[in-house]
Amino acid sequence: MNYWIVSSKHSRDEATRDWGSKWTADTFLKSKLFFPSNRKRDFAAKDFCLLKVFGSQDFIGDFRIASDAQEDDVGDVYYEIADVAEWDFPVNQHLLPPRYTERLSRSRSTEIRQDVFLEMMGIRNFMQNLRINYKNRLYIKVSERQFEELLDATNALREVGLEILDRQREVTPGNIIDLLCKDAKGDLVVVELKKGSSNETIGQLARYATDVREYVAKPAQKVRGMILTLDIDEQLIRAARGVNFDVVLYQLVLY
């Protein structure tokens, strides 16, 4: 019996469109069939696996190998899997203590010791229970000015290479930008705090970016957007992909 961290892309990632869905991490959990991305026969029945998504570096589930290697009708190697657990709340690799992340490689599969696997499962249980408690939300009203002062006090935007040029700027009537910034290349960045729905926030940002591009930016300056939010959900990611300019999503973490 061996223990593994196995990695693959998510089916919604741009880089996996030519893979076919059977090779992607989220499909493993739904189909209960595991197709190793490296096409190798490294695994055996009774092995245990933690499943990580390349790119986001999120752990999203775990499972047990339930069969020896098999081949489908086109000769691709796969394994049946059992005891499949899709985690309600993914655990990001960068949230783990260094002693775990130092043992992870960028390979498709990394063999780990039993004690590391069991400790990781303990972290999984703790994170799932902790996030479940977060469903009971405590709402605190903070003005935009107070939020901007918090950003200033922590040098948060400077940490990502942005200089604040203007606050609450009304470029065209009714369109008020939270923060207008400049990056290290001299390009302009429209920064918005997500206050409403994902579609509403993206819609506002698109209007503001258009205003800045037409009325503020110099001919050589590019304009992009940034959204600050306490929770990056799938709806926000989808909405951000639907606009024709660059949008960066930053999740705010209180600590």
C-alpha contacts under 8 A as a table, 3 or more apart, distances in Angstrom:
res1	aa1	res2	aa2	distance
1	M	44	A	7.60
1	M	45	A	7.79
1	M	46	K	5.77
1	M	47	D	5.03
1	M	48	F	7.70
2	N	46	K	7.72
2	N	47	D	4.85
2	N	48	F	6.50
2	N	111	E	7.39
2	N	112	I	7.84
2	N	113	R	7.79
2	N	114	Q	7.55
3	Y	47	D	5.80
3	Y	48	F	4.93
3	Y	49	C	5.87
3	Y	111	E	5.84
3	Y	112	I	5.50
3	Y	113	R	6.37
3	Y	114	Q	6.22
3	Y	117	F	6.64
4	W	47	D	7.66
4	W	48	F	6.29
4	W	49	C	4.69
4	W	50	L	6.26
4	W	109	S	6.57
4	W	110	T	5.54
4	W	111	E	4.40
4	W	112	I	5.51
4	W	117	F	7.84
5	I	49	C	5.56
5	I	50	L	4.74
5	I	51	L	5.99
5	I	52	K	6.96
5	I	109	S	5.63
5	I	110	T	5.12
5	I	111	E	6.39
5	I	112	I	7.16
6	V	49	C	6.47
6	V	50	L	6.18
6	V	51	L	5.16
6	V	52	K	6.12
6	V	108	R	5.76
6	V	109	S	4.35
6	V	110	T	6.45
7	S	25	A	7.27
7	S	37	S	7.93
7	S	51	L	5.89
7	S	52	K	4.68
7	S	53	V	5.51
7	S	54	F	6.09
7	S	107	S	7.61
7	S	108	R	5.03
7	S	109	S	6.18
8	S	23	W	7.35
8	S	24	T	5.73
8	S	25	A	5.30
8	S	37	S	6.65
8	S	51	L	7.97
8	S	52	K	6.69
8	S	53	V	5.27
8	S	54	F	5.53
8	S	108	R	6.76
9	K	13	D	6.86
9	K	15	A	7.92
9	K	16	T	6.62
9	K	23	W	7.98
9	K	24	T	5.37
9	K	25	A	5.90
9	K	53	V	5.31
9	K	54	F	5.09
9	K	55	G	7.18
10	H	13	D	5.59
10	H	16	T	7.28
10	H	24	T	5.28
10	H	25	A	5.39
10	H	26	D	5.97
10	H	53	V	6.30
10	H	54	F	7.61
11	S	16	T	6.10
11	S	17	R	7.25
11	S	21	S	6.02
11	S	24	T	5.40
11	S	25	A	7.26
11	S	26	D	6.79
11	S	27	T	7.43
12	R	16	T	7.36
12	R	17	R	7.76
13	D	16	T	5.64
13	D	17	R	7.18
14	E	17	R	5.82
15	A	18	D	7.51
16	T	19	W	5.05
16	T	20	G	7.33
16	T	24	T	7.70
17	R	20	G	6.72
19	W	22	K	7.89
19	W	23	W	6.45
19	W	24	T	7.90
20	G	23	W	6.26
20	G	24	T	7.79
21	S	24	T	5.56
21	S	27	T	6.46
22	K	27	T	6.05
22	K	28	F	7.12
22	K	35	F	6.76
23	W	27	T	7.32
23	W	28	F	7.62
23	W	34	F	7.76
23	W	35	F	5.61
23	W	36	P	7.22
23	W	37	S	6.35
24	T	27	T	5.46
24	T	28	F	6.61
25	A	28	F	5.35
25	A	29	L	7.04
25	A	51	L	7.14
25	A	52	K	7.48
25	A	53	V	6.47
26	D	29	L	5.49
26	D	30	K	6.65
27	T	30	K	5.09
27	T	31	S	5.80
27	T	32	K	7.87
28	F	31	S	5.43
28	F	32	K	5.41
28	F	33	L	5.33
28	F	34	F	5.19
28	F	35	F	7.50
29	L	32	K	5.39
29	L	33	L	7.55
29	L	61	G	7.54
29	L	84	V	6.42
29	L	85	A	7.49
29	L	86	E	6.52
32	K	80	E	6.16
32	K	81	I	5.25
32	K	82	A	6.80
32	K	84	V	7.24
33	L	78	Y	6.56
33	L	79	Y	5.74
33	L	80	E	4.77
33	L	81	I	5.79
34	F	78	Y	5.41
34	F	79	Y	5.11
34	F	80	E	6.29
34	F	81	I	6.61
35	F	39	R	7.24
35	F	76	D	7.60
35	F	77	V	6.16
35	F	78	Y	4.37
35	F	79	Y	6.57
36	P	39	R	5.23
36	P	40	K	6.56
36	P	77	V	7.16
36	P	78	Y	6.65
36	P	108	R	7.70
37	S	40	K	7.91
37	S	108	R	6.38
38	N	108	R	6.42
39	R	76	D	6.97
39	R	77	V	5.93
40	K	77	V	7.13
41	R	69	A	6.25
41	R	77	V	7.27
43	F	47	D	6.72
43	F	65	I	7.54
43	F	68	D	7.47
43	F	69	A	7.40
44	A	47	D	5.83
44	A	65	I	6.62
44	A	67	S	6.86
44	A	68	D	5.32
44	A	69	A	7.16
45	A	64	R	7.84
45	A	65	I	4.99
45	A	66	A	4.95
45	A	67	S	4.71
45	A	68	D	5.33
46	K	64	R	6.08
46	K	65	I	5.29
46	K	66	A	5.99
46	K	67	S	7.78
47	D	64	R	5.78
47	D	65	I	5.21
47	D	66	A	7.95
48	F	62	D	7.57
48	F	63	F	6.01
48	F	64	R	4.47
48	F	65	I	6.19
49	C	62	D	5.58
49	C	63	F	5.45
49	C	64	R	6.13
49	C	65	I	7.56
50	L	59	F	7.13
50	L	61	G	6.16
50	L	62	D	4.42
50	L	63	F	6.76
50	L	117	F	8.00
51	L	59	F	5.64
51	L	60	I	5.97
51	L	61	G	5.22
51	L	62	D	5.54
51	L	63	F	7.89
52	K	57	Q	6.24
52	K	58	D	5.50
52	K	59	F	4.20
52	K	60	I	6.04
52	K	61	G	7.49
53	V	56	S	6.12
53	V	57	Q	5.29
53	V	58	D	5.38
53	V	59	F	6.37
53	V	60	I	7.23
54	F	57	Q	5.25
54	F	58	D	7.55
56	S	92	N	7.56
57	Q	92	N	5.85
57	Q	93	Q	5.55
57	Q	94	H	7.76
58	D	90	P	5.72
58	D	91	V	5.44
58	D	92	N	4.25
58	D	93	Q	5.88
59	F	90	P	5.45
59	F	91	V	5.12
59	F	92	N	6.12
59	F	93	Q	6.97
60	I	86	E	6.15
60	I	87	W	5.36
60	I	88	D	7.98
60	I	89	F	7.40
60	I	90	P	4.80
60	I	91	V	6.85
61	G	84	V	7.43
61	G	85	A	5.38
61	G	86	E	4.43
61	G	87	W	5.10
61	G	90	P	7.80
62	D	83	D	7.99
62	D	84	V	6.02
62	D	85	A	5.36
62	D	86	E	6.82
63	F	81	I	6.38
63	F	82	A	5.98
63	F	83	D	5.38
63	F	84	V	4.41
63	F	85	A	6.24
64	R	81	I	5.52
64	R	82	A	5.23
64	R	83	D	5.83
64	R	84	V	6.94
65	I	68	D	7.91
65	I	79	Y	6.63
65	I	80	E	6.32
65	I	81	I	4.60
65	I	82	A	6.42
66	A	79	Y	7.08
66	A	80	E	5.30
66	A	81	I	4.74
66	A	82	A	5.71
67	S	70	Q	7.98
67	S	79	Y	5.75
67	S	80	E	5.38
67	S	81	I	7.11
68	D	79	Y	6.34
68	D	80	E	7.93
69	A	77	V	6.33
69	A	78	Y	5.83
69	A	79	Y	5.30
70	Q	77	V	5.57
70	Q	78	Y	5.37
70	Q	79	Y	6.11
71	E	74	V	7.53
71	E	75	G	5.07
71	E	76	D	5.19
71	E	77	V	4.58
71	E	78	Y	5.99
72	D	75	G	5.27
72	D	76	D	5.53
72	D	77	V	6.77
72	D	78	Y	7.29
73	D	76	D	7.58
81	I	84	V	6.98
87	W	90	P	6.02
87	W	128	Q	7.45
88	D	128	Q	6.86
89	F	127	M	7.61
89	F	128	Q	6.09
89	F	131	R	6.98
91	V	95	L	7.22
91	V	124	R	7.22
91	V	127	M	7.24
92	N	95	L	5.49
92	N	96	L	7.31
93	Q	96	L	5.58
93	Q	101	T	6.68
94	H	97	P	7.87
94	H	101	T	7.33
96	L	100	Y	6.46
96	L	101	T	6.60
97	P	100	Y	5.80
97	P	101	T	6.75
98	P	101	T	5.05
98	P	102	E	5.76
99	R	102	E	5.58
99	R	103	R	6.98
100	Y	103	R	5.54
100	Y	104	L	6.99
100	Y	116	V	7.70
101	T	104	L	5.26
102	E	105	S	7.93
103	R	112	I	8.00
104	L	110	T	6.72
105	S	110	T	6.62
107	S	110	T	6.58
112	I	116	V	6.45
112	I	117	F	6.73
113	R	116	V	5.32
113	R	117	F	6.37
114	Q	117	F	5.05
114	Q	118	L	6.19
115	D	118	L	5.13
115	D	119	E	6.11
116	V	119	E	5.09
116	V	120	M	6.06
117	F	120	M	5.06
117	F	121	M	6.24
118	L	121	M	5.03
118	L	122	G	6.28
119	E	122	G	4.96
119	E	123	I	6.35
120	M	123	I	5.00
120	M	124	R	6.17
121	M	124	R	4.83
121	M	125	N	6.26
122	G	125	N	5.15
122	G	126	F	6.24
123	I	126	F	5.06
123	I	127	M	6.06
124	R	127	M	5.23
124	R	128	Q	6.08
125	N	128	Q	5.24
125	N	129	N	6.21
126	F	129	N	5.34
126	F	130	L	6.02
127	M	130	L	5.01
127	M	131	R	6.06
128	Q	131	R	5.33
128	Q	132	I	6.18
129	N	132	I	5.09
129	N	133	N	6.48
130	L	133	N	5.34
130	L	134	Y	6.69
131	R	134	Y	4.91
131	R	135	K	7.00
132	I	135	K	5.59
133	N	136	N	6.06
134	Y	137	R	6.02
142	V	146	Q	6.22
142	V	147	F	6.60
143	S	146	Q	5.16
143	S	147	F	6.27
144	E	147	F	4.95
144	E	148	E	6.12
144	E	178	D	7.73
145	R	148	E	5.06
145	R	149	E	6.20
146	Q	149	E	5.03
146	Q	150	L	6.24
147	F	150	L	5.03
147	F	151	L	6.38
148	E	151	L	5.04
148	E	152	D	6.22
149	E	152	D	4.96
149	E	153	A	6.04
150	L	153	A	5.05
150	L	154	T	6.25
151	L	154	T	5.38
151	L	155	N	5.91
151	L	156	A	5.35
151	L	157	L	6.73
152	D	155	N	5.07
152	D	156	A	6.86
152	D	157	L	7.71
153	A	156	A	7.91
155	N	158	R	5.25
155	N	159	E	6.23
156	A	159	E	5.21
156	A	160	V	7.06
157	L	160	V	5.36
157	L	161	G	6.55
157	L	162	L	5.32
157	L	163	E	7.14
157	L	164	I	7.98
158	R	161	G	4.89
158	R	162	L	4.96
158	R	163	E	6.23
159	E	162	L	7.41
161	G	183	D	5.78
161	G	184	A	5.99
162	L	181	C	6.01
162	L	182	K	5.59
162	L	183	D	4.66
162	L	184	A	6.85
163	E	181	C	5.32
163	E	182	K	5.22
163	E	183	D	6.39
164	I	167	R	7.70
164	I	179	L	6.83
164	I	180	L	6.11
164	I	181	C	4.37
164	I	182	K	6.57
165	L	179	L	7.59
165	L	180	L	5.57
165	L	181	C	5.08
165	L	182	K	6.75
166	D	169	R	6.32
166	D	179	L	5.90
166	D	180	L	5.14
166	D	181	C	6.98
167	R	177	I	6.97
167	R	178	D	5.71
167	R	179	L	4.64
167	R	180	L	6.34
168	Q	176	I	5.56
168	Q	177	I	5.08
168	Q	178	D	4.74
168	Q	179	L	6.18
169	R	176	I	5.26
169	R	177	I	5.08
169	R	178	D	6.97
169	R	179	L	7.32
169	R	180	L	7.50
170	E	173	P	6.47
170	E	174	G	6.84
170	E	175	N	5.55
170	E	176	I	4.29
170	E	177	I	6.31
171	V	175	N	6.52
171	V	176	I	6.86
171	V	177	I	7.82
171	V	208	Y	7.93
171	V	211	D	6.38
171	V	212	V	7.14
171	V	215	Y	7.40
172	T	175	N	5.62
172	T	176	I	7.80
172	T	211	D	6.87
173	P	176	I	7.96
175	N	204	Q	7.95
175	N	207	R	7.63
175	N	208	Y	6.54
176	I	208	Y	7.61
177	I	180	L	6.75
177	I	190	V	7.09
177	I	191	V	7.38
177	I	192	E	7.01
177	I	208	Y	6.50
178	D	190	V	7.83
178	D	191	V	6.22
178	D	192	E	5.44
178	D	193	L	7.16
179	L	190	V	6.22
179	L	191	V	5.08
179	L	192	E	6.71
180	L	188	L	7.13
180	L	189	V	6.00
180	L	190	V	4.97
180	L	191	V	6.17
181	C	188	L	5.73
181	C	189	V	4.97
181	C	190	V	6.35
181	C	191	V	7.23
182	K	185	K	7.89
182	K	186	G	5.67
182	K	187	D	5.55
182	K	188	L	4.58
182	K	189	V	5.77
183	D	186	G	5.33
183	D	187	D	5.56
183	D	188	L	6.44
183	D	189	V	6.94
184	A	187	D	7.46
186	G	221	Q	6.96
187	D	221	Q	5.00
187	D	222	K	5.08
187	D	223	V	6.16
188	L	217	A	7.17
188	L	221	Q	6.78
188	L	222	K	6.24
188	L	223	V	4.89
188	L	224	R	6.56
189	V	223	V	5.79
189	V	224	R	5.04
189	V	225	G	5.40
189	V	226	M	6.76
190	V	205	L	7.34
190	V	208	Y	7.22
190	V	209	A	6.34
190	V	223	V	7.46
190	V	224	R	6.35
190	V	225	G	4.75
190	V	226	M	6.06
191	V	225	G	6.01
191	V	226	M	4.70
191	V	227	I	5.86
191	V	228	L	7.38
192	E	201	T	7.82
192	E	205	L	6.89
192	E	225	G	7.86
192	E	226	M	6.29
192	E	227	I	4.98
192	E	228	L	6.24
193	L	227	I	5.77
193	L	228	L	4.83
193	L	229	T	6.16
194	K	197	S	7.65
194	K	198	S	7.50
194	K	201	T	5.88
194	K	227	I	6.40
194	K	228	L	6.08
194	K	229	T	5.31
195	K	201	T	7.17
196	G	200	E	6.19
196	G	201	T	6.19
197	S	200	E	5.15
197	S	201	T	6.14
198	S	201	T	5.20
198	S	202	I	6.20
198	S	235	Q	6.41
198	S	236	L	4.89
198	S	239	A	6.61
199	N	202	I	5.19
199	N	203	G	5.96
199	N	236	L	7.25
199	N	239	A	5.96
200	E	203	G	5.05
200	E	204	Q	6.19
201	T	204	Q	5.21
201	T	205	L	6.18
202	I	205	L	5.03
202	I	206	A	6.09
202	I	239	A	6.52
202	I	240	A	6.42
202	I	243	V	7.96
203	G	206	A	5.17
203	G	207	R	6.40
204	Q	207	R	5.22
204	Q	208	Y	6.19
205	L	208	Y	5.08
205	L	209	A	5.98
205	L	225	G	6.74
206	A	209	A	5.19
206	A	210	T	6.20
206	A	243	V	7.29
207	R	210	T	5.17
207	R	211	D	6.29
208	Y	211	D	5.04
208	Y	212	V	6.22
209	A	212	V	5.12
209	A	213	R	6.05
209	A	223	V	6.55
209	A	224	R	6.83
209	A	225	G	6.82
210	T	213	R	5.08
210	T	214	E	6.13
211	D	214	E	5.26
211	D	215	Y	5.82
211	D	216	V	7.40
212	V	215	Y	5.38
212	V	216	V	4.77
212	V	217	A	5.89
212	V	223	V	7.33
213	R	216	V	6.03
213	R	217	A	5.11
213	R	222	K	7.62
213	R	223	V	6.19
214	E	217	A	6.75
217	A	220	A	7.87
217	A	221	Q	5.70
217	A	222	K	7.39
217	A	223	V	7.44
218	K	221	Q	5.27
223	V	245	F	7.94
224	R	245	F	6.28
224	R	246	D	5.10
224	R	247	V	6.07
225	G	245	F	7.62
225	G	246	D	6.17
225	G	247	V	4.59
225	G	248	V	6.30
226	M	247	V	5.47
226	M	248	V	4.74
226	M	249	L	5.89
226	M	250	Y	7.30
227	I	247	V	7.39
227	I	248	V	6.38
227	I	249	L	5.02
227	I	250	Y	6.12
228	L	249	L	6.32
228	L	250	Y	4.99
228	L	251	Q	5.97
228	L	252	L	6.54
229	T	232	I	6.57
229	T	249	L	7.61
229	T	250	Y	6.39
229	T	251	Q	5.09
229	T	252	L	5.74
230	L	251	Q	5.35
230	L	252	L	4.88
230	L	253	V	6.83
231	D	251	Q	6.09
231	D	252	L	7.60
232	I	236	L	6.35
232	I	237	I	7.19
232	I	249	L	7.42
232	I	250	Y	7.86
232	I	251	Q	6.25
233	D	236	L	5.46
233	D	237	I	6.50
234	E	237	I	5.03
234	E	238	R	6.14
235	Q	238	R	5.16
235	Q	239	A	6.12
236	L	239	A	5.05
236	L	240	A	6.06
237	I	240	A	5.13
237	I	241	R	6.32
238	R	241	R	5.19
238	R	242	G	6.56
239	A	242	G	5.24
239	A	243	V	7.35
240	A	243	V	6.06
240	A	247	V	6.36
243	V	246	D	7.87
